[in-house]
């Protein structure tokens, strides 16, 4: 008997995505699976649509929109399975996308989370922003991926087809051991959305677990499907990244990395203002203010970590800001030499 798998799709006003992509999920060839739509208090007709057109799919109803982090924490309390697959509603899967990852994770019980290879739904010759072929991070805490550096997406030419340890697995299609997810107390609900999967994977590594990518599994991701690009997205990305560093870095790294990051963020904000992007500037200022508030209200809850960042898997020991913007290296394999 194959391990039990629960595919949990968090939905918020995503009727169009559910209509388009649920058939591919139902067609998944893995035989010991259940499919669950966890609704985050949608105000469209997506719940009624699922119940009417896909009666085999289970539906969980939240009373409020708790975002990605809180929504999944709430939903997964009501789900029992050996493995959770956290799947965005804007993802099309391929028939054999589950089997290779479960086989890999079954071969090593220390693998806590794993991701497939993500390609762009509208341009499948390109990797997709949200995780490409495995998430990495640089020494200053900037996330990037095998196939994506900042906003530059590489064409997919099988150059990142190796199974590999990584730093973080994408939240768009994250396979995670249910017992480890519960052991970690799930996502940090304060994040709401963005960076919570990186924070979780960081905490998993600090606890001695591994994170992997398995490119034999392929999914296609629309991207930015549930939270459109704009001020809110910028705010969450900048705020959550700095809080994640504050939570997980050892003290001797925080004292120099956080001031450097605040400075680099400020440079980015002023560049946005000078080019006319006032909302970008305001979002970063608000993010920094929110981080300062967090430091004075939440930081006492942080577990002391003495593991240096560079000792973890998937960490580039330089800075991609220098490599990308100064040396003009646009691809992962030109920055990370392996």
Secondary structure, DSSP 8 states (H G I E B T S, - for coil): ----EEEEEEESS-HHHHHHHHHHHHT---SSEEEEEEE-S-SSSHHHHHHHH-TTSEEEE-SS--HHHHHHHHHHTT---SEEEEEETTEEE-TTTTHHHHHHHHT-TTEEEEEEEEEESS-TTBB-TTTTT-EEEETTS-EEETTEETTEE-B-SSTT-S-EE-SB--TTEEEEEHHHHHHTTSS-GGG-SSSHHHHHHHHHHHTT-EEEEEEEEEEEE--S-SS-SSHHHHHHHHHHHHHHHHHHS-HHHHHHHHHHHHHHHHHHHHHHHHTT-HHHHHHHHHHHHHHHHHHHHTGGG-------GGGSTTEESS-HHIIIIIS---SHHHHS--
